[in-house]
Structure formats: structure tokens, C-alpha cells
């Protein structure tokens, strides 16, 4: 069973083709600069990377080029398009409607469209990809896997904001949370790595990339998470501010003469560690600059680690205990400095690192010191595999 997994952005399309009999990746790639000019980067394990500059006026054209690459005699892995039995889509926002993945029907498509105002940068491209696949592969089943679904187990005390309740009733303003497929995957993998049933574990999973979120997972279920109505709330991130006083928005509009949209753009794209450091949103650049004596870069790293540690401590208190902390995603998996300096705050929770193990990367690993009460794991995430598994399960 071969499943194509798609993650559509506004001008890009990430893809993987998986053989679900072995859960192996047959090919993966990125179509980028959609609507501008077009560039395809296509990779097959064991072969040279294939790069093509080709026009991609829209997502339908991009998907057609992806299929061409998969079928190409020299760089492809398929003999016929019919070998793809289903397409799994990452859909960022499912609102309250979706508590699990769903086979895409006209009704599901409409429901995704109805919550697009909650994720205006993400859901419309997701829908475009769904419709483009229907045009290029008519009759092939498609499945939507929602970033928000895993967090639908949060109780009202975790997801409601202290606004007039009518704002929730009328507009569904609440905390939804994101990165759900990643938090789900690494929590399951962590339980396996520890050889313990997930039902008995209290853990905090830290998805730390350019976008970042922390999730309290109690007995395998999300009970709280740092991102909110949108992916802007929570941790300081690469370019997103995370938690700030809401009055800052009106203050900036008044003092800088900005519109609400301009402030929103600044908080999403010009803030975070980029805004603080003035250097970069890339933690490799921040670490280099800090080592060279750049005080603002060091401050940005300090704020980042302080905030992550604060959420871990908060969730340990909320769950009444903590058995394991899991680091994942680009920064979480690869930045030993961040892991070390987050965990320095958490000794009171029984957390202690083995510094030699912490220096390793690229594999699931327990980096705790021998005898540490609370375990600290590094678990590489695999959101595409979650999407493919859900797609396979729905079609079974």
C-alpha cells in the first residue's frame, strides 16, 4: 500500500511517498516558489538528489510535477499513478469539529473551510492541495490529519480563555493547540523507549523548531498545550513572540500608527529570537553569535530556554507529577545547548543530564544521568508517518 503524504504551504508543498507495508519512505521532496517561478527538489533513498526549475503557477501544477517526478523513468519510483492508493494531508486547523483524522468528503472540505479564519495562513493552502489532488488524481481517497485533533482531549480549564463566555459561544475563541501529530508520535515513542505503558506516564513533550510548542501528556492524552487560538501563543519562537500582554497590540497600533494586520504580521514574522537578537531565527546562527560575544543573541537564547523550562514546570504542577520530558523537532533534536540550559532550571523535578549523551544527535536517546528520577529523552519526530498511518487506518 503506497500512500502519498502532502503538507501544503502558501507557496510550497512538502511530500513523501511511503510504502506502508514496511513503513518505508520511497521518495520525498519539496516543491517551492509556487506562484512565483517554481523549483522541485526530489529525493529517493540511495540516489542523487534531483532538482528541477519548472514553472508552478499554482498547487495543481506543483502536484502534477510531483507526480511526474514519481513516475519518471530515471528519477521516479512508480510505474503507474494508480499505485498511489490514497493521499494523506496535513491540515493545520480542525476547530472543535474534528477530534481525529477524517476521510475527505464535501462535508469535511466545507468544515475545513469554515474554520479557515482561525488559521488564515494555513488552512487555505491545505484546501488548495486537497482540491489539486482531486483534479490530478480523481477518485483516489484523501484523508485529512489535523494538527489540532490530538489536543481535543484538553479540559475546559485548560482551553478556555477568561473572556466573556459569549465570545467562545459565538466565535469559538479558545485554545486549540498545534503540532498535535508530533506530540502524539513522540509521546508514543517515548513510552516504547522506556518500556512502560503510556497510560501510567506523565510527560511533557517539547516540539522545538522555528515554531515551537510544549504539551502536557497525561496517560497518553493531551491535557494542556502552549499554543492557543493560533500558533502565535506560548513559547518564544523563531520569529513569533509567544506570550505577551494583549495590551501590547493596541499600544503598538497607537504609538506606531500600525493597523491590526501590521501588528499581527510583526508579532508573527519579526519577533521571537529574531526580534530580540537582531541576528537570525536560526539557532545555529544564534549560538555562533552568542559564542562570539553578541549579548542580544545570548539574551535571546536565555529567554527561549527560560520560557521552555517555565512551561515544563507549570505542566508538571498541573499534572501533579512528571515522569519524562521529551525533546523533538529541529531545535529539540539537534541543539544540545538548548536542552542543557532548559534542564538546568529543572533539577528540583529530579532532572539531571548525562552531558556525553546530550551531545549526541540523530537517534532516539535517553540523555538522563544514571539514577535521575525524571527521564529526559530525545525522540526524532515523524509527522509524515503519523499521517500515513492514519490514512491507512481510515481506509482499512
Residue, then its C-alpha position, 0 to 999 in steps of 0.5 A: x500500500x503506497x500512500x502519498x503524504x502532502x503538507x501544503x504551504x502558501x507557496x510550497x508543498x512538502x511530500x513523501x511517498x511511503x510504502x506502508x507495508x514496511x513503513x518505508x519512505x520511497x521518495x520525498x521532496x519539496x516543491x517551492x516558489x509556487x506562484x512565483x517561478x517554481x523549483x522541485x527538489x526530489x529525493x529517493x533513498x540511495x540516489x542523487x538528489x534531483x532538482x528541477x526549475x519548472x514553472x508552478x503557477x499554482x498547487x495543481x501544477x506543483x502536484x502534477x510535477x510531483x507526480x511526474x517526478x514519481x513516475x519518471x523513468x530515471x528519477x521516479x519510483x512508480x510505474x503507474x499513478x494508480x499505485x498511489x492508493x490514497x493521499x494523506x494531508x496535513x491540515x493545520x486547523x480542525x476547530x472543535x469539529x474534528x477530534x481525529x483524522x477524517x476521510x475527505x468528503x464535501x462535508x469535511x472540505x466545507x468544515x475545513x473551510x469554515x474554520x479557515x479564519x482561525x488559521x488564515x495562513x494555513x488552512x487555505x493552502x491545505x484546501x488548495x492541495x486537497x482540491x489539486x489532488x482531486x483534479x490530478x488524481x480523481x477518485x483516489x481517497x484523501x484523508x485529512x490529519x489535523x494538527x489540532x485533533x490530538x489536543x481535543x482531549x484538553x479540559x475546559x480549564x485548560x482551553x478556555x480563555x477568561x473572556x466573556x463566555x459569549x465570545x467562545x459561544x459565538x466565535x469559538x475563541x479558545x485554545x486549540x493547540x498545534x503540532x498535535x501529530x508530533x506530540x502524539x508520535x513522540x509521546x508514543x515513542x517515548x513510552x516504547x523507549x522506556x518500556x512502560x505503558x503510556x497510560x501510567x506516564x506523565x510527560x511533557x513533550x517539547x516540539x522545538x523548531x522555528x515554531x515551537x510548542x510544549x504539551x502536557x501528556x497525561x496517560x497518553x492524552x493531551x491535557x494542556x498545550x502552549x499554543x492557543x487560538x493560533x500558533x502565535x501563543x506560548x513559547x518564544x519562537x523563531x520569529x513569533x513572540x509567544x506570550x505577551x500582554x494583549x495590551x501590547x497590540x493596541x499600544x503598538x497600533x497607537x504609538x506606531x500608527x500600525x493597523x491590526x494586520x501590521x501588528x499581527x504580521x510583526x508579532x508573527x514574522x519579526x519577533x521571537x529570537x529574531x526580534x530580540x537578537x537582531x541576528x537570525x531565527x536560526x539557532x545555529x546562527x544564534x549560538x555562533x553569535x552568542x559564542x562570539x560575544x553578541x549579548x542580544x543573541x545570548x539574551x535571546x537564547x536565555x529567554x527561549x530556554x527560560x520560557x521552555x523550562x517555565x512551561x515544563x514546570x507549570x505542566x508538571x504542577x498541573x499534572x501533579x507529577x512528571x515522569x519524562x520530558x521529551x525533546x523533538x523537532x529541529x531545535x529539540x533534536x539537534x541543539x544540545x545547548x538548548x536542552x542543557x540550559x532548559x534542564x538546568x532550571x529543572x533539577x528540583x523535578x529530579x532532572x539531571x543530564x548525562x552531558x556525553x549523551x546530550x551531545x549526541x544527535x540523530x537517534x532516539x536517546x535517553x540523555x538522563x544521568x544514571x539514577x535521575x528520577x525524571x527521564x529526559x529523552x530525545x525522540x526524532x519526530x515523524x509527522x509524515x508517518x503519523x499521517x500515513x498511518x492514519x490514512x491507512x487506518x481510515x481506509x482499512 
